[in-house]
Each structure stands twice: as C-alpha cells, then as structure tokens.
Amino acid sequence: MPETSALDRDSARTWIERWDRQQESSLPDREDRFTALIDAVAEGAGRPDPLVLDLGCGPGSLSVRLLDRIPDATVIGVDADPVTLALGKAAYEGAVPNLRFTDLDMRVDGWTAALNLDRPADVAVSTTALHWLIEPELRAMYAELATALKPGGLLLNGDHFQADEKEEPVLARLNNALREREDARRFPSGHGESWLGWWEAIAADPVLAGYAAERDRRRVDAGHHRSESTHLATHVGALKAAGFAEIGTLWQRGDTRLLCGVLPSATPR
C-alpha cells in the first residue's frame, strides 16, 4: 500500500467533502441523524469525556462531528477500508484532538482486543455501515462488541432498516415506495455524484489508485449485496443474543432509524 503521507491534508478533505455530498444525495436526513446520535451520546454516556468506538468509521464524518460537539470525548474509528481510512488519517490525524483511526476488520475474531483499550468503551456508534456485514458476521461482531463496552454501555446504529420482504411484504413495499416518492420530490432534477461514481473517481486518481486496489484485494464489500443485515429484525435479534437488555428506536424518519442497544448495568453490591 502507498504511504498515507503521499496524500496531503487539503486533497483528503476535498475528497471527504465530495464523499459527504454524495452521501447526502441518497441520505438527505443524514445530518439530522448525526445530530440525534450525538445527542444520545452526550446524554447517555454518563460522563463528559466518553470513550467512543466509531464502527465502520469511513473517512471520519461522524467522528469529527461528534468531537466538535463533545470535545473532551476520545473517538477510535474502526474500519477495514484502506481508501476511507487513508482519507481520514490524512485529513484529521494530528489536526483533530482525541481522534485516532484503526485498521481492523470487524469480521475477524479478536478485533476488540487489538484496540488495546485502557478502559471499557462507554458507547459504540455507527452510521450506514453495519449492513455490510452478513448476518453471522453481524451476530459475532455484536457479541464481541459487548465485551468491550462498560456495564450499561450503549450501541447507537443509524441506518436504513428495512422490513423483511418475506415476513412483511406489504410494509416492505410501502417503505420502498415512500422512499422513492420522497426522493423524487427532493431531487426532481436527479442526483449529483453517485456512490459508484465517487468510487470510480477514486480508482482513477493516481494518488488513491493503490488504496483502491488494496480495497478490492481485501473484499471489504463482499457481503453487502442482498444482506439480511439490512433488516431491523436481524439487528434486534443479534443484539438480544449479544446480551443487550434494552433495544429500541430513538429517532426515525421513514425506514431510517437510530437504533439503540443498552447493556445491563452492573449488579449493585
């Protein structure tokens, strides 16, 4: 892989701004969801300086917003995507205090131990990322995550959570129809750069082409298409199996939700 130093800070931030724009094109409530999630961290962490794990952090869009709002927090971004990690490191490491990125694959057992935490994390957060894990990987990831969180710790996951077409065919159809209708109203002239277009541009950039090739080699998106991890019931079941005591939606617009899981508190002495 190329050295991160080959990517300068200004270029990295330009690419991240472009990333944010294409994300907002398909997720117009993205900033509202970020705001609700960070509100939940501020209210639910139980301390002004929480240790937060950002799972599937990408280039750090959520991490930097969280630290802007909660500057005494420490955020560890976890991802296995060499492209977005390179962008995040080049743009923010050394410039945004209390933020570090870690190249770890949450599909591999033992990833939490590799974080080398000096205390249990208060909160784990994620947005539009965990549906990339197929169901067995998601269940294993949540189970391992539970061991890295403090008693009473939170998991906050913002994503599209679809109804299961087999179990709830009418709800699934209506969810899709409402999203398509709202999309047509908000973007009558069509969208700007697409997710695929952004990745094609990355691969064509001489500085980033090596990272893109490494991403292909790692097959970080191997389980993304048609994954059952897009279903709300899959996440609820996996969180229950991992030992989370309370599971529910804190914020919602259509099928976009902020799902919260709460671990049991320590047993009083």
C-alpha positions as CSV (number, residue, x, y, z in Angstrom):
1,M,0.0,0.0,0.0
2,P,1.1,3.6,-0.6
3,E,2.2,5.7,2.4
4,T,-0.5,7.9,3.8
5,S,1.9,10.8,3.6
6,A,1.6,10.8,-0.2
7,L,-1.9,12.1,0.3
8,D,-1.9,15.7,1.5
9,R,-4.5,17.1,4.0
10,D,-6.2,19.5,1.6
11,S,-6.7,16.9,-1.0
12,A,-8.0,14.4,1.6
13,R,-10.5,17.0,2.9
14,T,-11.7,17.8,-0.6
15,W,-12.4,14.1,-1.2
16,I,-14.2,13.8,2.1
17,E,-16.4,16.8,1.3
18,R,-17.2,15.1,-2.0
19,W,-18.0,11.9,-0.1
20,D,-20.3,13.8,2.2
21,R,-22.2,15.4,-0.8
22,Q,-22.8,12.1,-2.5
23,Q,-23.9,10.5,0.8
24,E,-26.4,13.3,1.5
25,S,-27.8,12.9,-2.0
26,S,-29.0,9.4,-1.1
27,L,-29.4,10.2,2.6
28,P,-31.0,13.7,2.8
29,D,-31.7,13.3,6.6
30,R,-28.0,12.3,7.3
31,E,-27.2,15.4,9.3
32,D,-30.4,15.1,11.4
33,R,-29.4,11.5,12.1
34,F,-25.9,12.5,13.1
35,T,-27.4,15.2,15.4
36,A,-29.7,12.7,17.1
37,L,-26.9,10.2,17.6
38,I,-24.6,12.7,19.1
39,D,-27.3,14.0,21.4
40,A,-27.8,10.4,22.6
41,V,-24.0,10.0,23.2
42,A,-24.0,13.3,25.2
43,E,-27.0,12.2,27.3
44,G,-26.3,8.5,27.6
45,A,-22.5,8.1,28.1
46,G,-22.7,9.1,31.7
47,R,-19.6,11.3,31.7
48,P,-18.3,14.4,29.8
49,D,-15.2,12.6,28.4
50,P,-16.6,9.3,27.0
51,L,-14.6,6.8,25.1
52,V,-16.4,6.2,21.8
53,L,-15.9,3.5,19.2
54,D,-16.9,4.5,15.7
55,L,-17.6,1.2,13.9
56,G,-17.2,1.3,10.1
57,C,-16.0,4.9,10.5
58,G,-15.1,5.5,6.9
59,P,-13.3,8.9,6.5
60,G,-14.4,10.0,9.9
61,S,-17.5,12.1,9.0
62,L,-19.4,11.1,12.2
63,S,-16.2,11.1,14.4
64,V,-15.3,14.7,13.7
65,R,-18.9,15.9,14.2
66,L,-19.0,14.1,17.5
67,L,-15.8,15.7,18.7
68,D,-16.9,19.1,17.6
69,R,-19.9,18.7,19.9
70,I,-18.2,16.7,22.7
71,P,-14.6,17.9,22.6
72,D,-13.5,16.0,25.7
73,A,-14.5,12.7,24.2
74,T,-12.0,10.2,22.8
75,V,-13.1,8.6,19.5
76,I,-11.5,5.5,18.0
77,G,-12.5,5.0,14.4
78,V,-12.6,1.3,13.3
79,D,-12.6,0.3,9.6
80,A,-11.0,-2.1,7.2
81,D,-11.4,0.1,4.1
82,P,-8.0,1.3,3.1
83,V,-9.4,4.2,1.0
84,T,-11.5,5.9,3.5
85,L,-9.0,5.2,6.3
86,A,-6.3,6.9,4.3
87,L,-8.5,9.9,3.7
88,G,-9.5,10.2,7.3
89,K,-5.9,9.8,8.6
90,A,-4.6,12.4,6.1
91,A,-7.4,14.9,6.8
92,Y,-7.7,14.7,10.6
93,E,-4.9,12.8,12.5
94,G,-2.9,15.5,14.2
95,A,-5.4,18.1,13.5
96,V,-8.4,16.8,15.4
97,P,-7.5,16.1,19.0
98,N,-8.6,12.8,20.6
99,L,-9.3,11.1,17.3
100,R,-7.4,8.0,16.0
101,F,-8.2,5.6,13.2
102,T,-7.6,1.8,13.5
103,D,-7.3,-0.5,10.5
104,L,-9.3,-3.6,11.8
105,D,-11.7,-6.0,10.2
106,M,-14.7,-6.5,12.5
107,R,-15.4,-9.8,10.7
108,V,-12.3,-11.3,12.3
109,D,-12.5,-12.6,15.9
110,G,-10.4,-10.7,18.4
111,W,-10.8,-7.3,16.8
112,T,-11.7,-5.6,20.1
113,A,-8.5,-6.9,21.8
114,A,-6.5,-5.3,19.0
115,L,-7.9,-1.9,20.0
116,N,-5.7,-2.0,23.2
117,L,-8.3,-0.1,25.2
118,D,-7.2,1.2,28.6
119,R,-10.8,1.0,29.9
120,P,-14.1,-0.2,28.5
121,A,-15.8,2.0,26.0
122,D,-18.8,4.0,27.0
123,V,-20.5,4.0,23.7
124,A,-20.2,2.4,20.2
125,V,-21.6,4.3,17.3
126,S,-22.1,3.6,13.6
127,T,-23.9,5.0,10.6
128,T,-24.7,3.4,7.3
129,A,-22.0,0.7,7.8
130,L,-23.0,-2.4,9.7
131,H,-25.4,-3.6,7.0
132,W,-22.2,-4.5,5.1
133,L,-21.8,-7.5,7.4
134,I,-23.7,-10.6,6.6
135,E,-25.9,-11.9,9.4
136,P,-23.4,-14.4,11.0
137,E,-20.7,-11.8,11.0
138,L,-23.1,-9.2,12.5
139,R,-24.1,-11.5,15.3
140,A,-20.4,-12.3,16.1
141,M,-19.5,-8.6,15.9
142,Y,-22.2,-7.6,18.3
143,A,-21.3,-10.4,20.7
144,E,-17.6,-9.3,20.8
145,L,-18.5,-5.6,21.0
146,A,-20.5,-6.3,24.2
147,T,-17.3,-7.5,25.8
148,A,-15.6,-4.1,25.1
149,L,-18.4,-1.9,26.4
150,K,-18.8,-0.9,30.1
151,P,-21.9,-2.2,32.0
152,G,-24.7,-0.1,30.9
153,G,-22.8,0.9,27.7
154,L,-24.7,1.9,24.5
155,L,-24.7,0.8,20.9
156,L,-26.1,3.5,18.6
157,N,-26.6,2.5,15.0
158,G,-28.1,4.8,12.4
159,D,-29.1,3.2,9.1
160,H,-31.9,2.2,6.8
161,F,-33.6,-0.7,8.5
162,Q,-35.9,-2.4,6.0
163,A,-38.9,-4.6,6.6
164,D,-38.3,-8.3,5.7
165,E,-40.0,-8.9,2.3
166,K,-40.7,-12.5,3.3
167,E,-42.3,-11.7,6.7
168,E,-43.7,-8.3,6.0
169,P,-44.3,-7.9,2.2
170,V,-46.7,-5.0,2.4
171,L,-44.6,-3.0,4.8
172,A,-41.5,-3.7,2.7
173,R,-43.3,-2.5,-0.4
174,L,-44.7,0.6,1.2
175,N,-41.3,1.5,2.8
176,N,-39.6,1.4,-0.6
177,A,-42.4,3.3,-2.3
178,L,-42.4,6.1,0.2
179,R,-38.6,6.5,0.0
180,E,-38.8,6.6,-3.8
181,R,-41.6,9.2,-3.8
182,E,-39.8,11.4,-1.3
183,D,-36.6,11.1,-3.3
184,A,-38.4,12.2,-6.4
185,R,-39.8,15.3,-4.6
186,R,-36.5,16.3,-3.1
187,F,-34.4,15.7,-6.2
188,P,-36.7,16.4,-9.2
189,S,-33.7,17.0,-11.5
190,G,-31.9,13.9,-10.4
191,H,-28.9,13.3,-8.1
192,G,-25.4,14.5,-8.3
193,E,-22.4,12.2,-8.0
194,S,-23.5,8.7,-7.1
195,W,-21.8,6.3,-4.6
196,L,-20.5,4.3,-7.6
197,G,-19.3,7.4,-9.3
198,W,-17.3,8.5,-6.3
199,W,-15.5,5.2,-6.1
200,E,-14.8,5.2,-9.9
201,A,-13.2,8.7,-9.4
202,I,-11.1,7.4,-6.5
203,A,-9.8,4.5,-8.6
204,A,-8.9,6.9,-11.4
205,D,-6.9,9.2,-9.0
206,P,-3.1,8.3,-9.2
207,V,-2.6,9.0,-5.5
208,L,-5.5,6.9,-4.4
209,A,-5.5,4.1,-7.0
210,G,-3.2,1.9,-4.9
211,Y,-5.6,2.2,-1.9
212,A,-8.5,1.3,-4.2
213,A,-6.6,-1.8,-5.4
214,E,-6.0,-2.8,-1.8
215,R,-9.7,-2.3,-1.1
216,D,-10.5,-4.7,-3.9
217,R,-8.0,-7.2,-2.6
218,R,-9.5,-7.2,0.9
219,R,-13.0,-7.6,-0.5
220,V,-14.4,-5.3,2.2
221,D,-17.8,-5.2,0.5
222,A,-18.1,-8.9,-0.2
223,G,-21.3,-9.3,1.9
224,H,-23.0,-6.1,1.1
225,H,-25.5,-7.0,-1.6
226,R,-28.8,-8.6,-0.5
227,S,-27.6,-8.9,3.0
228,E,-30.2,-9.8,5.7
229,S,-28.4,-7.2,7.8
230,T,-30.5,-4.6,6.2
231,H,-33.5,-5.9,8.2
232,L,-34.4,-4.4,11.5
233,A,-35.3,-7.8,12.9
234,T,-31.8,-9.1,12.2
235,H,-30.2,-6.4,14.3
236,V,-32.7,-6.7,17.1
237,G,-32.2,-10.5,17.3
238,A,-28.4,-10.1,17.1
239,L,-28.3,-7.5,19.9
240,K,-30.5,-9.7,22.1
241,A,-28.3,-12.7,21.5
242,A,-25.3,-10.5,22.5
243,G,-26.8,-9.7,25.8
244,F,-28.2,-6.1,25.2
245,A,-31.0,-5.6,27.7
246,E,-32.9,-2.8,26.0
247,I,-33.3,-2.4,22.3
248,G,-35.3,0.3,20.6
249,T,-35.5,3.2,18.1
250,L,-34.6,6.7,19.4
251,W,-35.1,8.6,16.2
252,Q,-36.8,7.7,12.9
253,R,-37.8,9.1,9.5
254,G,-39.3,6.5,7.2
255,D,-37.1,3.4,7.3
256,T,-34.1,5.5,8.5
257,R,-33.6,4.9,12.2
258,L,-31.3,5.4,15.1
259,L,-31.3,2.0,16.8
260,C,-30.1,1.9,20.4
261,G,-29.0,-1.2,22.4
262,V,-28.3,-0.9,26.1
263,L,-26.2,-3.4,28.0
264,P,-27.3,-4.4,31.5
265,S,-25.8,-2.2,34.3
266,A,-23.5,-3.7,36.8
267,T,-25.3,-5.6,39.6
268,P,-25.4,-3.4,42.7
269,R,-23.4,-4.7,45.7
